[in-house]
Amino acid sequence: MDENKVISLAKNTNVKPGEPVDTPPSKRDNNGGGGNMNDKYVTHKEFNKAMGNIDKHFNNMNLQFEKINTKLEKQKSDIVFAILTITGAGVGFLSLLIAIIALLK
C-alpha cells in the first residue's frame, strides 16, 4: 500500500460521524482540466459515453417489455381458446342431455 495515498484519520478528529466533510471550493470545482473547465461540466466524449450507457439500459428495458407483451398475448389467446373449448363442450353436453330427455319421454 502506498503510504502517500493513505489519509490519516487523526487529521480529521474534528469531524464527527454523520457530518459532511467541508472541502474548500477549489477542491470541489477541480479546475485541473485546464481553461474554464471544472466538475460542473462534462466534455462531449464523457456526455456521449454516459448517453450510450443510458441508451443501453433503455434498450434492455424495451426488450423486457416486449417479452412481457409477447407472454401476455400468448396467455390471452390461450384463455380465449380455453373459453371456446369449455363453451363447445358445454353446448355438446347440453345437447346430449336434451336428446336423452327426449328419448325418455
C-alpha positions in Angstrom: 0.0 0.0 0.0 1.4 3.4 -0.9 1.7 5.4 2.4 1.4 8.7 0.5 -2.2 7.9 -0.6 -3.5 6.9 2.8 -5.4 9.7 4.6 -4.8 9.7 8.3 -8.0 9.8 10.4 -6.1 11.6 13.1 -6.0 14.7 10.9 -9.8 14.8 10.8 -10.6 14.5 14.5 -12.9 17.5 14.4 -15.3 15.6 12.0 -18.0 13.6 13.8 -19.7 10.6 12.2 -22.6 11.6 10.0 -21.3 15.1 9.4 -20.2 16.1 5.9 -16.6 16.8 5.4 -16.2 20.5 4.5 -14.0 20.9 1.4 -12.8 24.2 0.1 -14.3 25.4 -3.3 -11.0 24.8 -5.0 -11.2 21.1 -4.2 -14.9 20.8 -5.2 -14.6 22.6 -8.5 -11.4 20.8 -9.5 -10.0 23.3 -12.1 -7.4 20.8 -13.1 -9.0 20.2 -16.6 -7.5 23.4 -17.9 -9.2 26.5 -19.1 -12.6 27.2 -17.5 -13.5 23.5 -17.1 -14.4 22.2 -13.7 -16.5 19.3 -12.3 -19.8 21.2 -13.1 -19.3 20.5 -16.9 -18.6 17.4 -19.0 -16.9 17.0 -22.3 -18.7 15.8 -25.4 -16.9 12.5 -25.1 -18.0 12.0 -21.5 -21.5 13.1 -22.3 -21.8 10.7 -25.3 -20.4 7.8 -23.3 -22.9 8.5 -20.5 -25.8 8.7 -23.0 -24.7 5.5 -24.6 -24.9 3.8 -21.3 -28.3 5.2 -20.7 -29.4 4.1 -24.1 -28.2 0.5 -23.4 -30.4 0.5 -20.2 -33.5 1.7 -22.1 -32.9 -0.8 -24.9 -32.7 -3.6 -22.3 -35.9 -2.3 -20.7 -37.6 -2.3 -24.1 -36.6 -5.9 -24.7 -38.0 -6.9 -21.3 -41.3 -5.1 -22.1 -41.5 -6.9 -25.4 -41.0 -10.2 -23.7 -43.8 -9.5 -21.3 -46.1 -8.3 -24.0 -45.5 -11.4 -26.0 -46.2 -13.6 -23.0 -49.5 -11.6 -22.3 -50.6 -12.0 -25.9 -50.0 -15.8 -25.8 -51.9 -16.0 -22.5 -54.7 -14.0 -23.9 -55.0 -16.4 -26.9 -54.8 -19.4 -24.6 -57.6 -18.0 -22.4 -59.8 -17.4 -25.5 -59.1 -21.0 -26.7 -60.0 -22.4 -23.3 -63.2 -20.4 -23.1 -64.2 -21.6 -26.6 -63.4 -25.2 -25.7 -65.4 -25.1 -22.5 -68.3 -23.4 -24.2 -68.2 -26.0 -27.0 -68.1 -28.9 -24.5 -70.9 -27.3 -22.5 -73.1 -27.0 -25.6 -72.4 -30.6 -26.6 -73.2 -31.8 -23.1 -76.5 -29.9 -23.0 -77.4 -31.2 -26.5 -76.7 -34.8 -25.3 -78.8 -34.2 -22.1 -81.7 -32.8 -24.2 -81.5 -35.8 -26.6 -81.5 -38.3 -23.6 -84.5 -36.5 -22.0 -86.4 -36.5 -25.4 -85.8 -40.3 -25.7 -87.1 -41.0 -22.2 -90.4 -39.2 -22.8 
